[in-house]
């Protein structure tokens, strides 16, 4: 599944994921033209989504991501909410197919 969100006056956030037989997100991949420092924080962000229940509202994914961002991490041109929107769009696109 593939979802995108272009942050107004910001960057493009892309999420690709699968949903397993237990209705959990799996194989979550996050990309885009945003910047993240330190880059190692990506592991924590993806880890917060991998295994999460599918079908949650965007604000639930936002909370998961926000709580996973290590202290001192800087997100340039995007936010936890932007990631959550891309996650929900990926799932919605699959539901519409």
C-alpha positions in Angstrom: 0.0 0.0 0.0 1.2 3.5 -0.8 0.2 6.8 0.7 1.5 10.3 0.2 1.0 13.7 1.9 2.5 17.0 0.7 2.9 19.3 3.8 1.6 22.8 2.9 4.8 24.9 2.3 6.7 21.8 3.4 7.9 18.5 2.2 6.5 15.3 0.6 6.0 12.4 3.0 5.6 8.9 1.5 4.6 5.8 3.4 4.6 2.3 1.9 3.3 -0.6 4.0 1.6 -3.9 4.1 -1.1 -5.2 6.5 -0.7 -8.8 7.8 -3.3 -11.4 8.5 -3.8 -10.0 12.0 -4.7 -6.5 10.7 -1.4 -5.0 11.8 0.9 -2.7 9.8 4.0 -4.5 8.6 7.0 -3.7 6.4 6.5 0.0 7.0 8.8 2.2 4.8 9.0 6.0 5.2 10.5 8.2 2.6 10.1 11.6 0.9 12.0 14.8 0.4 12.0 15.8 4.1 15.0 16.0 6.4 15.5 14.3 9.8 18.3 14.7 12.2 19.7 12.5 13.4 18.9 10.1 10.7 18.9 7.2 13.1 15.6 8.5 14.5 13.9 7.0 11.4 14.3 3.5 13.0 12.3 4.7 16.1 9.6 6.3 13.9 9.1 3.3 11.7 9.2 1.0 14.7 6.3 2.9 16.2 4.2 2.1 13.2 5.4 -1.4 12.4 3.0 -3.7 14.2 0.4 -1.0 14.9 -3.2 -1.9 14.4 -4.5 -1.1 10.9 -7.5 1.2 10.6 -6.7 3.6 13.5 -7.6 7.2 13.1 -4.8 9.6 12.0 -4.5 11.1 15.5 -3.7 7.7 17.0 -0.8 7.2 14.5 0.3 10.8 15.2 0.6 10.0 18.9 2.5 6.8 18.3 5.0 8.6 16.1 5.4 11.7 18.4 6.1 9.4 21.4 8.7 7.5 19.4 10.7 10.5 18.2 13.8 10.5 20.4 14.5 13.7 22.4 16.6 16.2 20.4 15.4 14.9 17.0 14.7 17.6 14.5 12.1 17.1 11.8 12.5 19.5 8.9 9.5 20.2 6.7 7.2 17.5 8.1 5.7 16.4 11.4 4.3 13.3 13.1 0.9 14.3 11.9 2.1 14.4 8.3 3.4 10.8 8.6 0.0 9.8 10.1 -1.9 11.3 7.2 0.3 9.3 4.7 -0.3 6.1 6.7 -4.1 6.6 6.7 -4.0 7.5 3.0 -2.1 4.3 2.2 -4.8 2.3 3.9 -7.7 4.3 2.3 -6.2 3.8 -1.2 -6.2 0.1 -0.7 -9.8 0.1 0.6 -10.9 2.0 -2.6 -9.1 -0.4 -4.9 
